[in-house]
Amino acid sequence: MAATEPKDVSTCTGLGVWQGLLGGLTEDKLRDLETLGYTTVEGAWGEEKVTQFRDEMDLLQDKGYFSPNQVQFTTSQGSMVLTKPGIYECDLHSEEPRAHVPALSELFDSMDTLQSHLQLFELSRGGKSTFTFKLQINDGTSGCFPWHYDNPTRPNKRRVTCLVYLNPEWQDGDGGEVVLLPFLQKPVTIPPRGDTTLLFLSDVILHRVLEASKKRHCFTLWLDSDTTNSDEDMFLRQKHLTEDMIPRLALSPVQRSLSRAVYTEAYIQSNVECFKEGTKEAKLAVLLHNAHLKQLQGNASLARFIDRLRELKEW
């Protein structure tokens, strides 16, 4: 994609609650997001706003608006739903909870401000259907997420993930870190401390969340694009199975077709950690992972290419 100059928002008016974040998304930060696949901004919201966001989330939890995080899998036998222990979410697309949380509602109602600033990534605009806004609380009982992409396949349209952490008292050892795994590179660990905002490309950054031993607050904005999941992004072809292609896989969504085979041990371990060893949910998650792997079997050139990628991966 062609680089464009970001707006200078340091003196802009009318940006409301977004001004700190957009000011932190400098030209260098946007370049990192484009070329590395991720970037972080520290101190974008300020202590007062972070506290207000947390208090509003706790209020919604007290009122019963949070529900357990669930993931749906489509199999040959139909849809299956697995629940992640210790993880609770609230979707702000529902009007009822928004009526109780003015600060979070201000963000929801002005999402076009963020989408406009990130048009380098060809984001969709024009209303509530172009983004997802979820609040998340980890209750501190070792809840975590396995390795995954936020945009794994069609009909998902997510292009950019924006994750805001609200944990000013977080310390080393509390857990709950997000770990990014740029394809074939070393993992990057981001602590969930207060007023850290993480942005990454939803269709090319494999990531997971480590087990948390303390309560953890965050919210996530997923920004859609009509350009995601093109045929070129979706379908692994013979032309992709070359040495010349390997350096380009880091920013190519086609990596999603390969990642389970390249990182199969990590996928299995993280699913067991998430759904808890010995449970039927953990066993099912591993079976579903292995079913994905079977789709890659039977092609000798693909098998050799995967072996080569496993040799090259740094972790």
C-alpha positions in Angstrom: 0.0 0.0 0.0 1.2 3.5 -0.7 2.4 5.5 2.3 0.5 8.8 3.0 1.4 11.6 5.4 -0.6 11.3 8.7 -2.4 14.4 9.8 -0.6 16.7 12.3 -3.1 16.5 15.2 -1.1 18.2 17.8 -3.0 21.5 17.3 -6.3 20.1 15.9 -9.6 20.8 17.6 -12.7 18.7 17.4 -10.9 15.4 18.1 -12.3 15.1 21.5 -11.2 12.0 23.4 -9.1 10.7 20.5 -6.6 13.6 20.5 -4.0 11.8 22.8 -4.0 8.6 20.7 -4.0 10.3 17.3 -1.2 12.6 18.5 0.8 9.5 19.6 0.3 7.8 16.2 3.1 9.7 14.6 4.4 9.1 11.1 7.0 6.7 12.6 4.4 4.8 14.5 2.2 4.4 11.4 5.2 3.3 9.4 5.9 0.6 12.1 2.3 -0.5 11.8 2.6 -0.8 8.1 6.0 -2.4 7.8 6.3 -4.4 11.1 2.6 -5.1 11.5 2.3 -3.6 15.0 3.0 -0.5 17.0 2.3 0.8 20.6 1.4 4.2 22.0 2.0 5.0 25.7 0.1 7.6 27.7 -2.5 8.3 25.0 -5.5 8.6 27.4 -4.3 10.0 30.7 -4.8 8.7 34.2 -8.2 10.3 34.7 -9.7 8.8 31.5 -8.1 5.4 32.2 -9.7 5.4 35.6 -13.1 6.4 34.1 -12.9 3.6 31.5 -12.1 1.0 34.2 -14.9 2.3 36.5 -17.4 2.2 33.7 -16.4 -1.4 32.9 -16.7 -2.5 36.5 -20.2 -0.8 36.6 -21.3 -2.8 33.6 -19.9 -6.0 35.1 -21.8 -5.3 38.3 -25.0 -4.8 36.3 -24.6 -8.1 34.6 -23.7 -7.0 31.1 -20.5 -9.1 30.8 -20.7 -12.7 29.6 -18.1 -15.5 29.2 -15.9 -15.2 26.1 -16.8 -17.9 23.5 -15.3 -19.0 20.3 -17.3 -20.7 17.5 -15.8 -23.4 15.2 -17.4 -24.6 12.0 -16.8 -28.3 11.4 -18.2 -31.0 9.1 -20.6 -31.9 11.9 -21.8 -28.3 12.3 -20.9 -25.4 14.6 -19.2 -25.9 18.0 -18.8 -23.3 20.7 -16.0 -23.4 23.3 -15.9 -21.1 26.4 -12.7 -19.6 27.6 -12.5 -19.8 31.4 -11.9 -16.6 33.3 -12.5 -14.2 30.3 -15.7 -12.0 30.2 -16.8 -9.6 27.5 -19.3 -6.9 26.8 -20.2 -5.8 23.2 -20.8 -2.1 23.1 -22.9 -2.4 19.9 -25.8 -3.1 22.3 -27.4 0.3 23.1 -28.5 -0.7 26.6 -25.0 -0.9 28.2 -23.9 2.2 26.4 -26.5 4.2 28.3 -24.5 3.6 31.5 -21.0 4.5 30.3 -20.6 8.0 28.9 -16.8 7.9 28.4 -16.9 4.7 26.5 -20.0 5.7 24.6 -18.1 8.9 23.4 -15.5 6.6 21.8 -18.1 4.4 20.3 -20.0 7.4 18.8 -16.9 9.0 17.3 -15.1 5.9 15.8 -15.0 7.6 12.4 -12.3 9.9 13.9 -9.9 7.0 14.4 -10.9 5.4 11.1 -10.1 8.6 9.2 -6.7 8.8 10.8 -5.8 5.3 9.7 -6.9 5.5 6.0 -3.5 4.4 5.0 -5.0 0.9 5.7 -8.0 1.5 3.5 -10.5 1.1 6.3 -14.2 1.0 5.8 -16.2 4.0 7.1 -19.8 4.9 7.4 -21.3 3.7 10.7 -21.5 0.9 13.3 -21.2 -1.9 10.8 -17.6 -1.0 10.0 -16.1 -1.7 13.4 -16.5 -3.9 16.5 -16.0 -2.5 20.0 -15.7 -5.0 22.9 -14.9 -4.6 26.6 -13.0 -7.4 28.3 -12.3 -8.3 31.9 -10.0 -11.2 32.8 -10.9 -12.3 36.4 -7.3 -13.3 37.3 -8.0 -17.0 37.6 -5.4 -17.9 34.9 -7.6 -17.0 31.9 -5.8 -16.7 28.6 -6.1 -16.9 24.9 -4.5 -19.4 22.5 -2.6 -18.5 19.4 -4.9 -17.0 16.8 -5.5 -14.3 14.1 -8.2 -11.7 14.7 -9.1 -12.1 11.0 -8.6 -15.8 10.3 -10.7 -16.1 7.1 -13.8 -14.9 5.3 -16.3 -13.4 6.0 -14.3 -11.6 8.6 -13.3 -8.1 7.4 -11.0 -6.9 10.2 -7.9 -5.0 9.1 -6.6 -3.2 12.2 -6.9 -4.2 15.8 -6.6 -1.5 18.5 -6.2 -2.8 22.0 -6.3 -0.4 25.0 -5.0 -1.6 28.4 -6.3 -0.1 31.6 -4.2 -1.6 34.4 -2.1 1.0 36.1 -1.2 -1.3 39.0 0.1 -4.1 36.8 3.4 -5.6 37.8 5.8 -8.2 36.4 4.4 -11.6 37.4 0.7 -10.6 37.2 0.5 -12.2 33.8 -2.0 -11.3 31.0 0.6 -10.1 28.6 -0.2 -10.2 24.9 2.5 -12.0 22.8 2.8 -11.1 19.1 4.4 -13.5 16.7 5.4 -11.8 13.5 5.7 -14.7 11.0 9.0 -16.6 11.4 10.4 -13.9 13.7 10.9 -13.7 17.5 7.9 -13.1 19.7 7.2 -9.6 21.0 5.6 -9.4 24.5 3.5 -6.4 25.4 2.7 -5.9 29.2 -1.0 -5.0 29.8 -0.1 -2.0 32.0 -2.3 1.0 32.3 -2.6 3.4 29.4 -0.8 1.3 26.8 -2.5 1.1 23.4 -1.4 -1.6 21.0 -2.3 -1.6 17.3 -1.6 -4.5 14.9 -2.7 -5.8 11.5 -5.6 -8.2 12.2 -4.9 -10.5 9.2 -1.1 -11.0 9.5 -0.2 -10.8 13.2 -0.5 -14.2 15.0 -0.9 -13.5 18.8 -2.0 -14.9 22.1 -2.6 -13.7 25.7 -0.8 -15.3 28.6 -2.4 -16.6 31.8 -3.4 -13.8 34.2 -3.2 -14.0 38.0 -4.6 -10.5 38.6 -7.8 -8.9 37.3 -7.1 -7.3 34.0 -9.1 -4.7 32.1 -8.9 -3.8 28.4 -11.1 -3.0 25.4 -10.6 -3.8 21.8 -11.6 -2.0 18.6 -11.5 -4.0 15.4 -11.6 -1.8 12.3 -12.9 -3.4 9.0 -11.8 -3.0 5.4 -13.5 -4.2 2.3 -10.1 -5.0 0.9 -9.3 -7.8 3.3 -9.5 -11.5 2.4 -9.1 -11.1 -1.4 -8.5 -14.3 -3.4 -4.7 -13.5 -3.3 -4.9 -13.4 0.5 -7.0 -16.4 0.9 -5.7 -19.1 -1.3 -2.3 -20.8 -1.0 -0.9 -21.5 -4.5 2.2 -23.1 -5.9 3.7 -19.6 -6.6 3.8 -19.0 -2.8 5.9 -22.1 -2.1 9.3 -20.5 -3.1 12.3 -19.1 -1.3 11.6 -15.7 -2.8 8.2 -15.6 -1.2 9.5 -16.4 2.4 10.5 -12.8 3.3 7.2 -11.5 2.1 5.1 -13.9 4.3 5.5 -11.7 7.3 3.1 -9.1 5.9 1.1 -11.5 3.7 -2.2 -12.9 5.0 -1.5 -16.1 3.1 0.7 -17.0 6.1 -2.6 -17.9 7.9 -2.8 -21.1 5.7 0.7 -22.2 7.0 0.9 -21.0 10.6 -0.7 -24.0 12.2 1.8 -26.3 10.6 4.8 -24.1 11.2 3.9 -23.5 14.9 1.9 -26.7 15.6 3.5 -27.3 19.1 2.8 -23.8 20.2 -0.8 -23.9 19.0 -1.4 -27.2 20.9 0.2 -25.9 24.1 -1.7 -22.6 24.1 -5.1 -24.4 23.5 -4.4 -26.7 26.5 -3.5 -23.7 28.7 -6.5 -21.8 27.6 -9.2 -24.5 27.9 -7.3 -26.3 30.8 -5.5 -29.6 30.6 -7.6 -32.7 30.7 -11.0 -31.0 30.0 -13.2 -32.0 27.1 -12.9 -28.5 25.7 -9.1 -28.7 25.6 -9.2 -32.1 23.9 -11.7 -30.7 21.3 -9.6 -27.7 20.6 -6.6 -29.9 19.9 -8.7 -32.1 17.7 -9.9 -29.1 15.7 -6.3 -27.9 15.3 -5.3 -31.3 14.0 -8.2 -31.3 11.6 -6.8 -28.0 10.2 -3.4 -29.7 9.7 -5.0 -32.6 7.8 -6.0 -30.1 5.1 -2.3 -29.5 4.4 -1.4 -33.1 4.0 -0.9 -35.0 0.8 1.1 -32.3 -1.1 4.8 -33.1 -1.2 5.9 -29.6 -2.3 3.9 -28.0 0.4 5.3 -30.4 3.0 8.8 -29.5 1.9 8.0 -25.8 2.1 6.6 -26.1 5.6 9.7 -28.0 6.7 11.8 -25.2 5.3 9.7 -22.6 7.2 10.1 -24.6 10.5 13.9 -24.5 9.9 13.9 -20.8 9.5 11.5 -19.7 12.3 13.3 -17.9 15.1 11.1 -19.3 17.8 
